[in-house]
Amino acid sequence: MRMLRSPALLVYVLSAALYLVVGYVLAVHHHFMLGDALSRVQSAQGVLFSRDPHLASIGFIFTPMTALVEVPLAAFNSWFPSLTRYGMAGVVMSAVFMAGAAVQIWAIGGDRGVPRWQQIAITVLFAANPMIVFYGATGMSEAPFVFLMCWATRRLIRWTSTDDVHDLIGCGVALGLAYLTRYDAVVPTAFGAVFVAIVTWRRATRNRWQTALLDGVILAAPAFLAFVAWAATSWLLTGQAFAQFSSEYGNSAIIEQSGGPASSGPATFAYSMAEILVLAPVLPLLVPAVVVLAARRRDLEVMAATLMFGSVLLFQTVSYATGTTFPFLRFYICIIPLACIYVHQLRAPRGQIAGRRPGVYASPRDTRGPSMRIAAATATALLVVSLPVTTVGMESRSLSVQQYAVGALLPFDPQEGVEVDRQLAILETFSTERDIADRLDAMDLPDGSILVDTLYGFAVVASSDHPKRFVLPSDRDFVSVLSDPAAHGVKYLLTVPNEGRGTSDAINRRYPTVYENGAQISMLDLDIANDGADQPDWRLYRVLESPGGDSE
């Protein structure tokens, strides 16, 4: 069979199958979905099936990669409703990307020349890491980001030996796509470009500055073009170049609406270190050994991996310390592939990397160092032991607020009492929104008859069999409809309380008292308590035929 002759293909198929099965069980069987993932699925659905379908419906708060990949999957929603209702389009997206990350870990071991048993063991330990499985199965942007960072890192490692422009371009393209997945990619792009420029400057024998600058530009150019293209597109269509930071729906606004940063100062660095150690408890033993060996060998491959992943971790640590992001365990997920690569790099490289077109400054590897077989075997064993530590850490509400609810599905869940009730409430998140969608679908309503903001309403729209019935902020006539719903044929307003994140809801901003009293343009038709954790109660208002004006 071809898969048996191609181990990388076998790694990909088995990993993707694992993530798809876990994702299906979580989403369709247990109805567990993460809000960011389902929101992206709804954006992809809107590109094709909203009342005003157009590509800009993917929105400009998040970078576009995940939603764009999900658009072709959403096209099959008529045949497979779970693709949007339960976010399975996102599960497929994350599964195929995270499986690609496993292949890159396999390939990095192969490039290093490690024994086959270690290559297999490290790849399995990466692919089966509970954090990797979780984010390979839940439709979040972590999966494509981890894959692209692994791809970029592998190419940069290869370039340190081959000086091959193809490896440099491959690294740059991966970082450019990574920027379109997560804004974090700006930092490894900057660090990588400086690293490449310095290495080239030291190797070059003539035209040092020009050659170093050229290599740095080759690496950074794709990410720079992605940065300019995305910012320009956002500015042209929305008037905001960086909506993630300036919009009412962006991170800064969310943090402010949530009461400000959870903490600041030294405590945040301690928290970040705890998050990193939960995901890679072997790190305190692994890093000193890798650093000492790399220094003795003058091994640039270790430096390449450290800069790529370490810069992302540094960025997240500083961002949390300065109150510009959230204390989420997933933001430190890059430590997992870095730890796996470090175990590969304990061994001295064996063999030479064959480039497609080795550059003038190609530098053959020094393979004369000790093999460090015992150290590598010990580190691999420690990675095995670290998996239960990560599992327990993911069960902690204080360290793993987005993952710990899944523990309620496991037989060894350490939570009890009130915590179990909260876990079950988290697992029920969006069940109320699905019920609302079913109720609205049962009504005989025309297209464009329900006005809702997707700030919270994305789950309702994604669950509906009739998405054209909703007027959404992505519709080009949304502002006009919002200003006079009755005149535009709107029959119902779906509203949330004007507090917390609800203050960003477009209906609340236009009609601040609408949730409380209908703002003199509507009358209460239905009051819906929410069963999900941290989700708002809903009110469905019937629009009056002759509104008496808004209530400011």
N, C-alpha and C positions, 0 to 999 in steps of 0.2 A: 504494500500500500504506500501511496505517496507520503502520507503523514508520518509513517514509520521511517521513511527515508529522509524526511525533513523534520528534525526535532523542533525547530522553531515553529513550524506550522502546527505540530502537535501541542506545543505549549500554548499557542494562541487558541486553538479550538477548545482544549480542555479548560483553560482559564475563562474564556468567554461563556462556555456552557455553565460553569460554576456560578458566575455572576448573574447570568440570565435566570437560572433556576432560583437562586436566592432572591433576586429582585422580584420575580413573579410571586413567590411565596409571601414576601413582605407586602407588596403592593396590592395584588389581586386577592390573595387569601386572607391576609391580616389587615389590609387597607392602611398600611403604614406608608406615608409619603412625607417628604420634606417640602416645606413651602416653596423654597427657591427653585427646586427642581420642577414642581408642578406649575409654578408661574412661567417658567421657560417653555414648558409644553403648551400651555395656553397661548403664549405668544406665537409659537409655531403654528398652532391651530388657527390663530387669527390671520396669518398670512394667506391662508387658503380658504377659510370657511366663515370669516366674519362678514358682517353686512357691508363692509368696505375693505375687501381683501387687497392688500398691497404689502410689499416686502418690508416697508418701514414699520409694520406692525410688530416686528420683533422687539422694538423699543430700543432705547439708548441708555438705560440705567446700567444694565449688565452689558458686558462685551458680547459680541454676536455669535461666537463659534458654536456654542451648545445649541442655541435655538435654530441656527441655520442647518445644522446636521439633523435636527428633529423634524424640519419641514417636510422632507420626502416621506418620513415615517408617518406623520400626521395625515398625509394624503390617503392612507389606507384605513382611516378611522371609521369609515362607513361599514367596512367589513369587520373590523376589530375595534369596537368601541372602547375597550380597555386601554388602547393606546393613549387616549387623552383622559378618559374618566379616572383611570387609576395611574396615569403617568407612565405607562409602559414604554412610550416613545423615549422618555428620558432614561429608562432602565436599559433599553437597547443601546442608546448612545453611550452611556457610561460603561456598559459591559464591553463593547468593542474597543473602546479606548484603553480601559484598564488592562484588558488582555494584551493590547499592544505594549503597554508598559512592562508586563511580564516578559514579553519577547525581548525587549531592550535589555532587561536585567540578564537574561540568558545570553544575549549577544555580547554584552560587556564582559561576562565571564569567559566567553569563547575568545574574544580579542585578547584578553589577559593571558590566555593559555593555561587556565586552571584545570585540574583534573576533572574528568567528566562527572565523577560522583559529587564533587563540590559544586559544579555548575548546576547540576540537577537539584541538589539540596537547597542552594541559595534561591534558585528560581521558585521552587515549591514553597519555601518559607516566605518569600515575598508575596507570591500569588495568594497564599492561604492566610496571610496576616489578617486578623479580624477587621482591622481598620481599612485595609485595602479591599477586602471582600465587601464591607459595608458601602464604601464609596464607589466600588465597581458595580453595585447593585441598586443604587438609589437615584441615579440621574443627575447628580450634582456635577459642577464644573471641575471638582478635584480630579476626576478620572482623566479627562483630556489634558489637564494641566500636568499631572504626574507623567503621563505618557510623553508629552512634548518636552518636558524637562529631562526625562530619561534619554530621549532621542537626542536632544541638544548636547547633553553631557557625553553621551557615547561618541558623537561626532567630534566634540572638542578633545576628548581623550585621544581619539585616533589622530587628530591633526597634530598633536604634540610630537608624534613620531613621523607621520607621513608628509607633513607640510603640504598636503594635497588640498588644492582649492575646492575640490568637491566636498571634502569633509568640512571645510570652513563654511561653504555655502549651505550645506546641510544643517549645520549648527545654527546659522543665521535664520534660515527658513523656519526651523523648529521654534526658535525664539520669537519670530514674527507671529507665527500662529499661536504661540503661547500668550502673547499680548492680547490677541483677539479672544482669548479664553479667560484670562485673568490679568488685571492691571499689574499684579506683582511682577510680571515678566520684565518690566522696565529695569529692575535692579540687576538680575543676572545678565541682562543684555549689556548694561554699563560695565559691570565687573568683567564680563567675558571679553568685551572689546578692549579694555585696558590690559587684561592678561595677554591677549593675542598680540597687541601692539608691543608690549614689553618683551615677550618671547622673541618676536620677529626682530626687534631692534637689537637684541643681544646676539642673535644668530647672524644677522646680515653683515656682510663684509664691505658693502658699498651702498650708497643711497639709503642709509639706515632710516632716516626720518620719513622719507617718502614711502619706503616699503612697509614700515611699521604702521603708518597712517592708513595705507591702502588696505592692509589685512584687517585692521580694526574696523574700517568702514565696511568691508565686505561682510563681516559678522553682524554689524549693527544695522546695516541698511534695511533689511526686510522688516525688522521691528520698528525702525523709524518711519518707514513708509506706511506700515499698519497704523502706527500712532497718528500720523498726519491724516491718512485717509479716513479713519474712524472719527477723529475729532472734527474734521471738515464736514463729513456727512452729517454728523450730529448737529453741528452748528447751522448748516444749511436748512435742515428739516425741523429743528426744534428751537433754534436760537441759543442753544447751550452747547458749547464744545465738550464739556466734561460734566454731563448730567449726573454721573455717579456722585459727584462732589457738590454740585450746585443745585440740583433738583430737590423738590419737596419729597421726592421718593428715594433719594440717595442715602448713602451711609451716614453722612453728617447729620442730616435731618432725622434719621431713625434714632441715632444716639441721643440727640437732643430731646426727641419726643419720648424716649424711654427713661428720661431723668438724668441724662448725662452719663459720662464714663462710670463704669462700676467701681473702679479704683484707679490710683495713680501712684507714681513713685516707685521705690524699691520693691514694694509688694508685687507690682506687675511683672517685674523681671523674675522674681521667685516663682510666680505662677507660670510664666512662660517656660522656665526651666523644668518645672514639674510636668507640664504638658509634654515637653520633649522627652523627658525620661520615661514617661508612661509609654510612649510610642517606641522608644529605643533604650531600654534599661541597660543594655550592654555598652552604651556609649562611653561611660567613664573609663572603662577598661580598654575599649577599642581605639579611641582617639589617640591616647599617648603612644600606643604601639605603632599605629599607622604613621603618625607624624615622625617618630624617631626613625622608622624604617625608610620613609620617603626622603628624609634628610640625608641619610647614609647613602641611599641609592641615587640621590638627585632626581627623584621621580616626579616629573611634571604631571603625570596622570592623576596623582593624588590631589595636587593643587587644582587641577581642572574640575574634578568632581566636587571638591570642597567649595570652590568659588560659585559654581552653579547652584548647588542646593543650599549651601551655607548662607549665601546672600539673601535667598528667599526667607530663610528662618530668621535672619537678622532683621529684615524688613518687617516681618510680622511681629517680632518681639518689640521693636521700636514703635511700631504703629499702635500696639496695644498699650504700651507704656505712655504714649502721648495722647491716648484717649480717642484715636481715630478709627478704631476697629473693635471687634468683639472678642470675648474670651472663649473662642471656639477651638476645640481640639483639632478639628479638620485643618485649621490654618497652619498646623505644624506637621502635616502628613509627609512633607518632603524629607523628613528625617529618616523615614523607613527605607526608601530606595538608597539614600546616602549610606546608611548603616550596612545594607547588603553589598553595595559597591566597595565599601571599606574592607569587608571580609574578603572579597575577591582580591583586593589590593594588598592584603597582608603578604601574599605570595609574591615573589619576584616575577616579573613578566617572563613568559616563555614563548619564544618564537617572535617573528617580526610581523607587523601589520602590513598587509599588502594594500597599497593605495591604487586608485584607478590611474592617477598621474602624479607620482611623488614629486614634491616641489624641490627647488634648488637647495633648500635648507632642511631637507629630510634628515632626521636624526635617528639612526638605528637604536633600538633599545639595548640597554645594558642588562643582559640576562645572566650575569655571572654571580649574582647574589645568592644567598642561601634560600632554599625553597620555603622554609618556615612551615613545613607540613603540619607539625604539631600545633603551632599557634593558629593556623587556619582551621584545623579540625576543632580546636577548642572554641574558637570564635563562632564557628557554625553551630556547635552544640549550645553555646550561650544564646544564639538567636532562637533556637528551639525553645529554650527555657523562657525566653522573653515573651513568647506568644501568650502564655497565661497571664503574665503581668499586664500586657496590653488589654487583654480581655477584661480583667478585673478593673483596670482604669476606665474602660469604656462603660462599666457598670456604675461608675461614680457620678452622681448628679453634679457635684461641684466641679469636676474636671471634664465632664463629657455631657453637657446639657442637651446636645442634639442627638446623642446615641443611646443614652442610658435606658430609655423607655423600652428598647428592644429586649432588654433583659427580662421583661415580664413574659416573654415568649420562651425563655430558656428554663430548664428544670432546676438550675442552680442559682437563680436570681437572689442576690443578697438582700434586696429591699423587702420591706414589710410594712404593714399598716397603711398610713397615709401616703407613703411613697408609692406603694403599689397602686393605690387609687389614682395617683397622678400619672403613673406610667400608663395605666389603662386609658386615662383621659387623653394622653398624648397619642396613643394608638388610635383613638377615635377622632383625632383631628381631621377635619374636612368631611366627617360623616353628616354633619348638619348641612353643610354646603351642598352635598350630593342630594340630600332630601329636598332642599330648596329647589335645586335644578329639576328634580323629578316633578315637584309640585307645579313649577312654572311650565314644564314641558307638557303637562296634562291639560293646561289651559289652551284654548283656541285663540292664540294671539298672533298678530301679524309681525312681520320683520320690523325691527327698530322700535319695538313697543316697550322695552324695559331698559331703563337708564341705570347704569351701575359703574362704579370705578373699580378697576381691577386691582387696586391696592390690596383689598381683601377679597374682592369678587372673582378673582381669577379661578378659584376652585369651583365656583358655581358655573361659570362659563365653560370651563374644561369638562365638566360633568354633563353638560346639557347636550341633548340630541339636536337642538335647534339654536346654534350659536348666533345665527343671523338675527334672532329676536332681540339681541342685546346691543345697546349703544354704548361704546367703549371709548376711553380716552385716546386710543390709537386711531379711531375714525376721524377722518379729516374734517367732518362737520360737527365734531363733538362740542366745541365751544358754542356754536349756534344753537344746537339742540339743548344744551344745558341752560342757556339763557332763557329759552321759552319752550319747555318740554311739550306742553299741550299743543302748541302750534305746529310742532313737528311730528305729531302722532304718537308721542310717548304715553303709554297707559299706566305704567308703574315705575316707581322709584324704589330701588333696593338700597337701604341705608344702614349705616353703622353709627355707633355713638361718636360724638364730636369730642373725643378725648384721646390721649396717647397718640398712637399712629393714625387714629381716625381723623385727627386734625388736618392731615394731608389729603384726605379723601376729597375729590373735586366737588362732589355734591355738597359736602359740608362746607367747603370754602365758599361756594356760591350761595348756599342757603344755610347759614350757621345753625338755625334752630330746626332744621327739617326733621332730624331724628326725634326731637322732643315733641313737636306739635305740627309737623307737616309744612311749616313755613308759609302757610296760607295758600299754598299751591297744590296741596294734596291732602288726603284723609287716610288715616290708618286702616289698613286692610288686614294685616297679619303681624303678630309679634312673635318672634322665633328665638327662643333661648338656645344657646350654643352648647353642645355637649363636649366640644373639643377644648383642649388646654390652651390658654392664652389666646383664644379666638373670641371675636366680638359677638354679642347678640345682634340679631338682625331685625329690621322692621321693613315691611313691604307696604308702601304707600300707593294708593290709587290717585292718579293725577286728576285734578279738577278740570272740568271742561273750560271754565272761565276763571282763571286764577286771579286772585285779588292782589297780586304783587308779592314780592319776596319779603322775607322778614330778616332785616339786618341787625 
